Amino acid sequence: MTSLDIQISVEEGPWPSEAELASLSERILGASADFLKREEKQPFPKTPPEVSLVFTDDASIREINAEWRSQDKPTNVLSFPAFPVTPGKMPGPMLGDIILAHETLVREAKDLGKPFDEHLSHLLVHGFLHLFGYDHLVESDAERMERLETRILAGLGLSDPYGDSDPV
């Protein structure tokens, strides 16, 4: 398994314990890293790169979203790469930050009829791909990113989070 240095901060919200989040995150991000390495030939530094996971609430992520993306509303996940990375190129020693909002994840999981852990797993994969330069601003990039997410999640025994929906 590709090694990652995962740093976890539970800041706000009724998240599972830090130990549970660490276990889930190591499994999901480790599988994501292994997939990228194997299937996309993504290089990784010899020293495990660091990724920071921040588990917070809607109020906190709304402030971050307003400040950094000029969108004054909560969102499910935000990713901030530490360095600009192009898919397939060597990342730096710090991949970046993934920030997740508890209330939004709970609401979305309920609306989707999915278990919370499955939706959280999807958003961890989604955020992780952003740290490697994947994006969904244009349709062709969205389709590529969603295919990767779907394949990574299938490898973990999880369902397609997009089903028959159009790319975001």
Backbone as a chain_set.jsonl record, in Angstrom:
{"seq": "MTSLDIQISVEEGPWPSEAELASLSERILGASADFLKREEKQPFPKTPPEVSLVFTDDASIREINAEWRSQDKPTNVLSFPAFPVTPGKMPGPMLGDIILAHETLVREAKDLGKPFDEHLSHLLVHGFLHLFGYDHLVESDAERMERLETRILAGLGLSDPYGDSDPV", "coords": {"N": [[0.84, -1.183, 0.0], [0.5, 2.213, -0.818], [2.163, 4.603, 1.05], [0.92, 7.168, 3.129], [1.081, 10.201, 4.945], [-1.18, 10.928, 7.076], [-2.821, 13.526, 8.532], [-5.071, 14.371, 11.025], [-7.696, 16.506, 12.013], [-10.26, 17.13, 14.125], [-12.535, 19.481, 14.247], [-15.111, 20.741, 14.541], [-18.503, 19.712, 15.1], [-20.48, 16.659, 15.309], [-18.71, 14.348, 14.735], [-17.574, 10.961, 14.043], [-15.29, 9.192, 16.274], [-11.843, 10.259, 16.501], [-10.096, 8.124, 16.099], [-11.718, 6.331, 14.641], [-12.186, 7.88, 12.342], [-9.565, 8.103, 11.443], [-8.953, 5.425, 10.815], [-10.844, 4.864, 8.77], [-10.1, 6.868, 6.91], [-7.42, 6.197, 6.336], [-7.795, 3.743, 5.051], [-9.428, 4.445, 2.827], [-8.028, 6.605, 1.541], [-5.558, 5.395, 1.205], [-6.217, 3.299, -0.567], [-7.032, 4.869, -2.693], [-4.638, 6.207, -3.367], [-3.058, 3.983, -4.062], [-4.504, 3.076, -6.288], [-4.217, 5.301, -8.061], [-1.455, 5.221, -8.422], [-1.079, 2.679, -9.575], [-2.964, 2.508, -11.768], [-3.017, 5.006, -13.046], [-0.443, 5.669, -13.242], [0.667, 7.445, -11.432], [3.248, 9.17, -9.923], [4.812, 8.998, -6.674], [6.334, 10.62, -3.874], [9.335, 9.373, -2.236], [9.362, 9.582, 0.544], [6.55, 9.353, 2.616], [3.928, 11.361, 1.486], [2.284, 14.162, 2.998], [-1.088, 14.586, 3.962], [-3.665, 16.635, 4.991], [-6.533, 16.325, 6.915], [-9.47, 17.909, 7.687], [-12.117, 17.919, 9.785], [-15.141, 19.363, 10.081], [-17.83, 21.743, 10.634], [-20.882, 23.038, 9.077], [-20.968, 25.856, 9.434], [-18.268, 26.616, 9.752], [-17.088, 25.682, 7.349], [-18.488, 27.183, 5.565], [-17.503, 29.782, 6.03], [-14.849, 29.434, 5.168], [-15.285, 28.726, 2.501], [-16.453, 31.091, 1.585], [-14.343, 32.914, 1.933], [-12.185, 31.85, 0.354], [-13.266, 30.965, -2.049], [-15.191, 32.728, -2.779], [-17.841, 32.063, -2.354], [-20.497, 32.262, -0.507], [-21.615, 30.101, 1.219], [-22.346, 26.926, 2.745], [-20.584, 23.88, 1.917], [-19.964, 20.491, 0.832], [-17.322, 19.391, 0.678], [-14.041, 20.718, 0.597], [-11.019, 21.224, -1.114], [-7.598, 21.932, -0.897], [-4.84, 22.111, -2.615], [-1.404, 21.861, -1.68], [0.64, 22.567, -3.354], [0.73, 23.513, -6.804], [-0.348, 20.917, -8.881], [-0.153, 18.712, -11.593], [-2.115, 16.135, -12.948], [-0.486, 13.016, -12.846], [2.061, 14.006, -12.544], [4.899, 14.456, -10.343], [4.055, 14.944, -6.99], [4.533, 17.328, -4.293], [6.046, 17.18, -0.963], [3.98, 17.737, 0.746], [0.687, 17.178, 0.29], [-1.753, 18.569, 0.629], [-4.793, 20.082, 1.9], [-7.882, 18.671, 2.942], [-11.135, 19.472, 3.565], [-14.039, 18.816, 5.359], [-17.596, 19.021, 5.807], [-19.794, 18.341, 8.376], [-22.739, 18.533, 8.757], [-23.673, 18.964, 6.139], [-22.754, 16.641, 4.844], [-24.23, 14.675, 6.228], [-26.868, 15.416, 5.56], [-26.79, 15.172, 2.731], [-26.159, 12.428, 2.457], [-28.45, 11.273, 3.509], [-30.384, 12.27, 1.681], [-29.484, 10.964, -0.606], [-29.899, 8.39, 0.091], [-27.909, 6.81, 1.168], [-25.483, 5.167, 3.263], [-23.85, 7.076, 5.821], [-21.01, 6.697, 6.133], [-20.336, 5.695, 3.614], [-20.902, 7.838, 1.906], [-19.146, 9.742, 2.974], [-16.754, 8.412, 2.379], [-16.774, 8.573, -0.427], [-16.51, 11.371, -0.728], [-14.029, 11.801, 0.429], [-12.38, 10.49, -1.44], [-12.969, 12.081, -3.679], [-12.045, 14.639, -2.814], [-9.348, 13.984, -2.463], [-8.51, 13.405, -5.085], [-8.644, 15.962, -6.167], [-6.391, 17.075, -4.961], [-4.406, 16.096, -6.534], [-4.612, 17.425, -8.86], [-6.839, 16.901, -10.413], [-10.014, 17.898, -11.729], [-13.337, 19.347, -12.103], [-14.398, 21.345, -13.672], [-14.841, 21.7, -16.39], [-16.745, 19.766, -18.732], [-15.454, 17.461, -19.904], [-13.27, 17.046, -18.188], [-14.668, 16.642, -15.829], [-16.0, 14.252, -16.404], [-13.815, 12.503, -16.613], [-12.756, 12.678, -13.991], [-14.934, 11.733, -12.485], [-15.125, 9.115, -13.486], [-12.736, 8.046, -12.467], [-13.217, 8.307, -9.69], [-15.444, 6.587, -9.435], [-14.328, 4.121, -10.177], [-12.322, 3.791, -8.212], [-13.914, 3.689, -5.899], [-15.46, 1.429, -6.514], [-13.504, -0.522, -6.337], [-13.285, -0.603, -3.635], [-15.562, -1.789, -2.946], [-17.803, -0.179, -2.984], [-20.728, 1.583, -4.099], [-21.481, 3.188, -7.285], [-21.252, 6.589, -7.092], [-22.467, 8.393, -8.763], [-24.2, 7.204, -10.504], [-26.65, 7.361, -12.891], [-26.392, 10.036, -13.363], [-25.607, 13.295, -14.762], [-22.284, 14.599, -15.384], [-20.833, 16.633, -12.806]], "CA": [[0.0, 0.0, 0.0], [1.212, 3.484, -0.871], [2.122, 5.248, 2.357], [0.568, 8.573, 3.25], [1.123, 10.749, 6.297], [-2.494, 11.549, 7.206], [-3.008, 14.313, 9.744], [-6.497, 14.571, 11.226], [-8.153, 17.482, 12.996], [-11.71, 17.199, 14.276], [-12.705, 20.827, 14.78], [-16.496, 21.03, 14.927], [-19.501, 18.752, 14.642], [-20.529, 15.351, 15.97], [-18.047, 13.345, 13.91], [-17.096, 9.771, 14.759], [-14.039, 9.427, 16.996], [-10.651, 10.465, 15.672], [-9.578, 6.797, 15.739], [-12.563, 5.81, 13.561], [-11.91, 8.677, 11.152], [-8.222, 7.738, 10.976], [-9.046, 4.101, 10.205], [-11.558, 5.012, 7.501], [-9.296, 7.698, 6.012], [-6.25, 5.419, 5.888], [-8.261, 2.734, 4.095], [-9.938, 5.087, 1.609], [-6.965, 7.348, 0.848], [-4.548, 4.417, 0.799], [-6.718, 2.645, -1.784], [-7.015, 5.889, -3.752], [-3.24, 6.391, -3.758], [-2.641, 2.762, -4.768], [-5.163, 3.096, -7.59], [-3.558, 6.296, -8.904], [-0.108, 4.729, -8.727], [-1.186, 1.506, -10.447], [-3.769, 2.701, -12.979], [-2.743, 6.291, -13.696], [1.025, 5.846, -13.214], [0.954, 8.629, -10.619], [4.414, 8.997, -9.048], [4.725, 9.457, -5.292], [7.653, 10.801, -3.265], [9.804, 8.245, -1.417], [8.846, 9.843, 1.892], [5.097, 9.474, 2.493], [3.464, 12.743, 1.461], [1.313, 14.496, 4.031], [-2.396, 15.128, 3.626], [-4.347, 17.106, 6.195], [-7.982, 16.197, 6.872], [-10.132, 18.731, 8.691], [-13.522, 17.558, 9.933], [-15.732, 20.538, 10.707], [-19.27, 21.888, 10.469], [-21.307, 23.917, 7.995], [-20.604, 27.258, 9.69], [-16.832, 26.803, 9.482], [-16.764, 25.504, 5.924], [-19.084, 28.332, 4.878], [-16.535, 30.879, 6.123], [-13.704, 29.107, 4.299], [-15.778, 28.782, 1.129], [-16.633, 32.513, 1.253], [-13.036, 33.569, 1.845], [-11.289, 31.322, -0.672], [-13.934, 30.685, -3.325], [-16.215, 33.763, -2.944], [-19.158, 31.437, -2.329], [-20.933, 32.388, 0.879], [-22.538, 29.006, 1.528], [-21.623, 25.698, 3.096], [-20.411, 22.875, 0.872], [-19.627, 19.206, 1.449], [-15.877, 19.19, 0.781], [-13.126, 21.653, -0.055], [-9.639, 20.737, -1.198], [-6.608, 22.967, -1.152], [-3.509, 21.543, -2.849], [-0.296, 22.642, -1.126], [1.405, 23.034, -4.507], [0.043, 23.166, -8.049], [0.031, 19.598, -9.382], [-0.823, 18.218, -12.783], [-2.236, 14.681, -12.838], [0.624, 12.243, -13.404], [3.348, 14.619, -12.195], [5.324, 14.23, -8.959], [3.607, 15.944, -6.018], [5.495, 17.7, -3.263], [5.97, 16.413, 0.284], [2.694, 18.044, 1.362], [-0.325, 17.167, -0.767], [-2.675, 19.661, 0.864], [-5.858, 19.959, 2.899], [-9.248, 18.311, 2.576], [-12.005, 19.929, 4.647], [-15.369, 18.236, 5.186], [-18.617, 19.595, 6.685], [-20.636, 17.269, 8.902], [-24.176, 18.648, 8.482], [-23.911, 18.793, 4.702], [-22.583, 15.224, 4.529], [-25.373, 13.943, 6.785], [-28.037, 15.767, 4.739], [-26.636, 14.573, 1.405], [-26.247, 10.971, 2.573], [-29.881, 10.968, 3.691], [-31.054, 12.534, 0.402], [-29.039, 9.948, -1.568], [-30.248, 7.066, 0.593], [-26.653, 6.081, 1.354], [-24.906, 5.263, 4.603], [-22.951, 8.21, 6.024], [-19.616, 6.316, 5.863], [-20.151, 5.533, 2.17], [-20.845, 9.182, 1.32], [-17.871, 10.299, 3.433], [-15.701, 7.751, 1.587], [-16.788, 9.182, -1.755], [-15.98, 12.732, -0.685], [-12.577, 11.697, 0.663], [-11.778, 10.187, -2.751], [-13.146, 13.281, -4.501], [-11.103, 15.647, -2.342], [-7.988, 13.496, -2.707], [-8.207, 13.592, -6.509], [-8.365, 17.393, -6.37], [-5.016, 17.355, -4.538], [-3.519, 15.654, -7.608], [-4.85, 18.239, -10.043], [-8.081, 16.566, -11.117], [-11.047, 18.894, -11.484], [-14.599, 19.094, -12.789], [-14.906, 22.626, -14.154], [-15.349, 21.471, -17.751], [-17.391, 18.449, -18.789], [-14.531, 16.348, -20.17], [-12.515, 16.814, -16.949], [-15.619, 16.086, -14.86], [-16.213, 12.848, -16.765], [-12.592, 11.778, -16.248], [-12.665, 12.614, -12.54], [-15.989, 10.855, -12.0], [-14.732, 7.725, -13.817], [-11.726, 7.641, -11.485], [-13.903, 8.139, -8.404], [-16.278, 5.39, -9.515], [-13.449, 2.94, -10.195], [-11.703, 3.663, -6.885], [-14.95, 3.247, -4.96], [-15.812, 0.038, -6.858], [-12.431, -1.34, -5.771], [-13.539, -0.666, -2.197], [-16.865, -2.421, -2.767], [-18.824, 0.846, -2.814], [-21.507, 1.827, -5.31], [-21.218, 4.35, -8.119], [-21.924, 7.731, -6.471], [-23.111, 9.223, -9.772], [-25.254, 6.448, -11.172], [-26.965, 7.833, -14.242], [-26.421, 11.5, -13.391], [-24.646, 13.991, -15.618], [-21.116, 15.072, -14.622], [-21.017, 17.883, -12.08]], "C": [[0.883, 1.244, 0.0], [1.051, 4.201, 0.463], [1.788, 6.725, 2.237], [0.708, 8.967, 4.71], [-0.165, 11.551, 6.463], [-2.606, 12.215, 8.568], [-4.488, 14.647, 9.867], [-6.755, 15.605, 12.309], [-9.676, 17.473, 12.991], [-11.995, 18.519, 14.985], [-14.103, 21.097, 15.298], [-17.39, 19.911, 14.417], [-19.386, 17.413, 15.339], [-19.966, 14.225, 15.095], [-17.783, 12.075, 14.727], [-15.768, 10.093, 15.449], [-12.875, 9.608, 16.026], [-10.059, 9.132, 15.219], [-10.389, 6.196, 14.594], [-12.306, 6.558, 12.253], [-10.547, 8.327, 10.571], [-8.26, 6.396, 10.255], [-9.713, 4.176, 8.831], [-10.695, 5.766, 6.49], [-8.086, 6.95, 5.477], [-6.659, 4.396, 4.836], [-8.653, 3.379, 2.771], [-8.823, 5.802, 0.847], [-5.835, 6.429, 0.413], [-4.951, 3.71, -0.484], [-6.706, 3.618, -2.958], [-5.599, 6.099, -4.277], [-2.74, 5.174, -4.539], [-3.239, 2.707, -6.171], [-4.459, 4.071, -8.526], [-2.173, 5.825, -9.34], [-0.166, 3.613, -9.773], [-1.837, 1.834, -11.8], [-3.45, 3.985, -13.752], [-1.255, 6.614, -13.741], [1.437, 7.118, -12.473], [2.192, 8.363, -9.769], [4.128, 9.553, -7.652], [6.138, 9.645, -4.757], [8.032, 9.57, -2.442], [9.331, 8.372, 0.028], [7.337, 10.024, 1.773], [4.644, 10.932, 2.516], [2.354, 12.954, 2.489], [0.025, 15.028, 3.414], [-3.089, 15.462, 4.946], [-5.851, 16.984, 5.977], [-8.571, 17.01, 8.02], [-11.619, 18.381, 8.661], [-14.188, 18.671, 10.731], [-17.231, 20.57, 10.472], [-19.585, 22.871, 9.343], [-20.884, 25.368, 8.203], [-19.141, 27.516, 9.343], [-16.516, 26.686, 8.007], [-17.38, 26.633, 5.099], [-18.124, 29.513, 4.896], [-15.353, 30.652, 5.185], [-14.109, 29.236, 2.838], [-15.959, 30.24, 0.684], [-15.288, 33.2, 1.046], [-12.23, 33.134, 0.629], [-11.936, 31.102, -2.033], [-15.032, 31.7, -3.635], [-17.615, 33.168, -3.072], [-19.608, 31.363, -0.875], [-22.031, 31.364, 1.195], [-21.71, 27.797, 1.957], [-21.531, 24.772, 1.881], [-19.977, 21.584, 1.554], [-18.13, 19.028, 1.675], [-15.145, 20.297, 0.033], [-11.74, 21.032, -0.041], [-8.726, 21.884, -1.57], [-5.251, 22.311, -1.354], [-2.427, 22.457, -2.283], [0.529, 23.27, -2.238], [0.595, 22.712, -5.757], [0.567, 21.819, -8.559], [-0.794, 19.302, -10.62], [-0.944, 16.713, -12.625], [-1.075, 13.977, -13.542], [2.0, 12.808, -13.105], [3.644, 14.399, -10.712], [4.792, 15.326, -8.037], [4.731, 16.272, -5.045], [5.296, 16.868, -2.008], [4.669, 16.641, 1.047], [1.665, 18.105, 0.247], [-1.295, 18.327, -0.603], [-3.717, 19.301, 1.901], [-7.162, 19.54, 2.251], [-10.11, 18.661, 3.789], [-13.42, 19.437, 4.355], [-16.34, 18.794, 6.227], [-19.643, 18.535, 7.081], [-22.109, 17.389, 8.506], [-24.493, 18.42, 7.011], [-23.767, 17.322, 4.319], [-23.757, 14.389, 5.025], [-26.608, 14.158, 5.909], [-27.956, 15.093, 3.365], [-26.761, 13.056, 1.452], [-27.71, 10.547, 2.699], [-30.624, 11.142, 2.37], [-30.715, 11.475, -0.649], [-29.446, 8.539, -1.15], [-29.028, 6.18, 0.781], [-26.213, 6.169, 2.803], [-23.911, 6.434, 4.674], [-21.507, 7.857, 5.654], [-19.34, 6.159, 4.371], [-20.05, 6.898, 1.486], [-19.538, 9.879, 1.72], [-16.718, 9.707, 2.631], [-15.616, 8.363, 0.196], [-16.151, 10.568, -1.722], [-14.5, 12.775, -0.324], [-11.855, 11.413, -0.645], [-11.823, 11.432, -3.634], [-12.128, 14.362, -4.113], [-9.661, 15.273, -2.621], [-7.599, 13.69, -4.171], [-7.929, 15.062, -6.825], [-6.925, 17.729, -5.989], [-3.991, 16.938, -5.588], [-3.809, 16.367, -8.928], [-6.079, 17.876, -10.847], [-9.139, 17.594, -10.755], [-12.282, 18.567, -12.303], [-15.228, 20.387, -13.28], [-15.444, 22.542, -15.576], [-15.791, 20.016, -17.858], [-16.422, 17.29, -19.01], [-13.688, 16.025, -18.938], [-13.411, 16.188, -15.88], [-15.848, 14.6, -15.142], [-15.01, 12.0, -16.372], [-12.513, 11.585, -14.731], [-13.718, 11.66, -11.972], [-15.7, 9.389, -12.322], [-13.708, 7.207, -12.808], [-12.362, 7.39, -10.129], [-14.686, 6.828, -8.381], [-15.432, 4.127, -9.466], [-12.774, 2.724, -8.843], [-12.721, 3.12, -5.892], [-15.384, 1.81, -5.243], [-14.773, -0.917, -6.289], [-12.55, -1.511, -4.268], [-14.881, -1.327, -1.888], [-17.999, -1.439, -2.568], [-19.484, 1.168, -4.153], [-21.055, 3.097, -6.036], [-21.962, 5.55, -7.526], [-22.695, 8.593, -7.47], [-24.244, 8.511, -10.472], [-25.438, 6.941, -12.586], [-26.971, 9.338, -14.359], [-25.383, 12.055, -14.351], [-23.462, 14.433, -14.775], [-21.4, 16.419, -13.987], [-20.131, 18.958, -12.665]], "O": [[1.879, 1.318, 0.72], [-0.066, 4.384, 0.947], [2.299, 7.433, 1.369], [0.478, 8.154, 5.605], [-0.243, 12.707, 6.047], [-2.503, 11.568, 9.61], [-5.093, 15.15, 8.92], [-6.131, 15.592, 13.37], [-10.305, 17.773, 11.976], [-11.73, 18.66, 16.179], [-14.26, 21.633, 16.395], [-17.074, 19.247, 13.429], [-18.339, 17.068, 15.888], [-20.67, 13.272, 14.764], [-17.771, 12.115, 15.958], [-15.193, 11.158, 15.222], [-12.927, 9.162, 14.88], [-9.576, 9.015, 14.093], [-9.817, 5.613, 13.673], [-12.218, 5.948, 11.188], [-10.387, 8.262, 9.352], [-7.658, 6.25, 9.192], [-9.209, 3.621, 7.855], [-10.574, 5.344, 5.34], [-7.761, 7.057, 4.294], [-5.955, 4.203, 3.845], [-8.251, 2.906, 1.708], [-8.688, 5.622, -0.363], [-5.219, 6.652, -0.629], [-4.132, 3.538, -1.387], [-6.403, 3.231, -4.087], [-5.383, 6.162, -5.487], [-2.074, 5.324, -5.563], [-2.558, 2.335, -7.128], [-4.138, 3.717, -9.661], [-1.776, 6.012, -10.49], [0.603, 3.608, -10.734], [-1.306, 1.472, -12.85], [-3.601, 4.034, -14.972], [-0.849, 7.678, -14.209], [2.414, 7.777, -12.829], [2.195, 7.425, -8.971], [3.31, 10.457, -7.481], [7.046, 8.91, -5.143], [7.163, 8.817, -2.003], [8.947, 7.384, 0.654], [6.881, 10.777, 0.912], [4.943, 11.659, 3.464], [1.591, 12.039, 2.8], [0.049, 15.817, 2.469], [-3.091, 14.667, 5.886], [-6.383, 17.475, 4.981], [-8.209, 16.818, 9.18], [-12.286, 18.532, 7.638], [-13.858, 18.903, 11.894], [-17.836, 19.548, 10.15], [-18.687, 23.457, 8.739], [-20.484, 26.038, 7.251], [-18.817, 28.522, 8.711], [-15.762, 27.494, 7.465], [-16.849, 26.996, 4.049], [-17.949, 30.178, 3.875], [-14.913, 31.571, 4.494], [-13.364, 29.791, 2.029], [-15.656, 30.583, -0.459], [-15.113, 33.972, 0.102], [-11.65, 33.976, -0.057], [-11.247, 31.056, -3.053], [-15.734, 31.561, -4.636], [-18.463, 33.69, -3.795], [-19.155, 30.509, -0.113], [-23.194, 31.708, 1.404], [-20.543, 27.657, 1.59], [-22.316, 24.885, 0.939], [-19.655, 21.593, 2.742], [-17.712, 18.569, 2.738], [-15.581, 20.749, -1.026], [-11.343, 20.393, 0.933], [-9.038, 22.697, -2.44], [-4.574, 21.985, -0.379], [-2.52, 23.68, -2.392], [1.055, 24.372, -2.084], [-0.152, 21.734, -5.768], [1.777, 21.61, -8.654], [-1.986, 19.607, -10.679], [0.016, 16.063, -12.212], [-0.731, 14.3, -14.679], [3.007, 12.157, -13.383], [2.727, 14.179, -9.921], [5.045, 16.508, -8.272], [5.746, 15.578, -4.986], [4.472, 15.954, -1.99], [4.298, 15.834, 1.899], [1.742, 18.961, -0.634], [-1.628, 18.999, -1.579], [-3.558, 18.356, 2.674], [-7.505, 19.99, 1.158], [-9.846, 18.203, 4.901], [-13.937, 19.615, 3.251], [-15.968, 19.015, 7.379], [-20.275, 17.914, 6.227], [-22.674, 16.436, 7.969], [-25.475, 17.755, 6.68], [-24.576, 16.807, 3.547], [-24.227, 13.495, 4.32], [-27.305, 13.206, 5.56], [-28.935, 14.515, 2.894], [-27.399, 12.459, 0.585], [-28.145, 9.582, 2.072], [-31.403, 10.275, 1.976], [-31.554, 11.129, -1.482], [-29.35, 7.601, -1.942], [-29.088, 4.966, 0.586], [-26.533, 7.135, 3.496], [-23.223, 6.735, 3.698], [-20.847, 8.617, 4.946], [-18.238, 6.455, 3.91], [-19.22, 7.095, 0.599], [-18.903, 10.532, 0.892], [-15.8, 10.43, 2.244], [-14.525, 8.64, -0.303], [-15.344, 10.903, -2.59], [-13.792, 13.696, -0.733], [-10.827, 12.028, -0.931], [-10.827, 11.791, -4.261], [-11.443, 14.922, -4.968], [-8.846, 16.125, -2.972], [-6.475, 14.098, -4.462], [-7.075, 15.37, -7.656], [-6.302, 18.579, -6.626], [-2.841, 17.373, -5.542], [-3.316, 15.966, -9.981], [-6.337, 18.497, -11.879], [-9.172, 18.101, -9.634], [-12.28, 17.629, -13.1], [-16.452, 20.515, -13.303], [-16.398, 23.238, -15.924], [-15.273, 19.145, -17.158], [-16.554, 16.246, -18.371], [-13.417, 14.855, -18.668], [-12.978, 15.319, -15.123], [-15.885, 13.789, -14.218], [-15.173, 10.895, -15.854], [-12.241, 10.487, -14.245], [-13.421, 10.869, -11.077], [-16.0, 8.511, -11.512], [-13.801, 6.068, -12.35], [-12.083, 6.378, -9.486], [-14.598, 6.057, -7.425], [-15.787, 3.167, -8.782], [-12.669, 1.588, -8.38], [-12.425, 2.197, -5.133], [-15.647, 1.051, -4.31], [-15.116, -1.999, -5.812], [-11.988, -2.443, -3.693], [-15.29, -1.417, -0.731], [-19.049, -1.807, -2.043], [-18.864, 1.037, -5.208], [-20.356, 3.946, -5.483], [-23.192, 5.529, -7.462], [-23.495, 9.437, -7.065], [-25.159, 9.156, -10.984], [-24.501, 6.941, -13.385], [-27.491, 9.882, -15.334], [-24.414, 11.384, -14.707], [-23.608, 14.625, -13.568], [-22.115, 17.247, -14.552], [-20.141, 20.093, -12.188]]}, "num_chains": 1, "name": "protein.A"}
